Amino acid sequence: MNQQNRTATSASRTTSPTTVIITYDEALNLFLSTQERHPFTAEKLLHMLNWRAAQVSVSRSPLGHLAVVVGSTCCYISATATAALASLYTQNSAHQRDFPLCQPLLQMA
């Protein structure tokens, strides 16, 4: 592969949009990315939502999933995962205190 093709390939990787979908596996009690099956903690997701909500880059769909946009990357948190996250959030006062911007996103889950 010549230098020009390598440059074009790496440039397309950095500018192409990426979509990550996070679901909740009830059997494992884990939040997982669908493609890589990478586990996420509730705290990690709440931190991301709280941070991105401050930037006004989180939206809720009528179907109940959350969409978080960071540059050209979009992370969808499925409706099932959103409901599980909302349940954990409402049960834990520390989560409510530490991630206050998540409250409007999770109150209707």
N, C-alpha and C positions, 0 to 999 in steps of 0.2 A: 504494500500500500504506500503510495507516495505521500509526501508532506501535505500537499493540497487536499487530498482525500481525507487524511487524518484530521486536518483542521476542520473541514466541513462536517465530518462525523461528530467530532467533539463539540462543535458549535451547535449542532442540531440537538445533541443530548442536553445541553444546558438551557436551551431556549424552548424546547418542546414542553407542552403542558403535561403534568403528571397528576394522576388521580389516585388517591389512597382511600380505601373503604375500610372502616372499622366496624366490626360487628361484636355482638356479645354471645359467647358460647355458654349457654346455661348449664350444660353438663360439666364443664370445666370451671365455671364461675370466673371466666377471663374475658377481657376485651382483647380482640385479636384483629390484626389487619388480614383481609381476606386473601391476598395474594401470597405474602410471605409467612403468614401465621405468626407475626411478631406480636408478643403480648404487651399490653399497656395497662398500667395501674389506673384506678379511678383518679388518683391524685395527679398523675401525669396529664390525663385528658382534661381535668378541671383546670389545671394550670394553663394549658394551651388555650382552652376556651376563654378563661378569664383574661389572659393576655391579648388574645385576638379580639375579644369583645370591646376592649378598650380602644382598639384600632378600628372598630366598626367593620370588621371583616368576617363576621359570623352571621349566618342567616338560618332561619328555620323554615322548612318546607311545609306545605299543607299536609304532606304525608307523614310528618313527624321526625324526619331526619334533620341533622344539623350539617351545614356546609361551612367549612372554614377555608378561607382563601389566604394563601401566603405566596405572593409573587405569582408564578405560573403554576403553582401546585394547589390542588384542591383536595381537601380531606373531607370525606363524607362520613358522618357517624350515623349508623343505621338507626331506624326508629326503635328497634329492640334494644340496641346499645344505649340510646338516649334515655329510654324508659328506665333501664337498669341504673344508669348514671344518676338520673333524677331521684330514684329511690334511695340510693346511697347518699346523695347530697342532702336530702331532707332528713335523713336519720342521723346525720353527723353535724353537730353544731360547729365543730372546728372547720369543716369544709365550708359551711355557710360564712363563717368569719373570715377564712383565708381566701375565699374565692367569691366575693360579693357580686361581681359582674355576671356570674353564671346563673344567678337566681332568676332573672327574667327569661333566660333561655330554657331553663329546666322546669319552671313552674307549671307549664301546661303539658308536660310529658306524661 
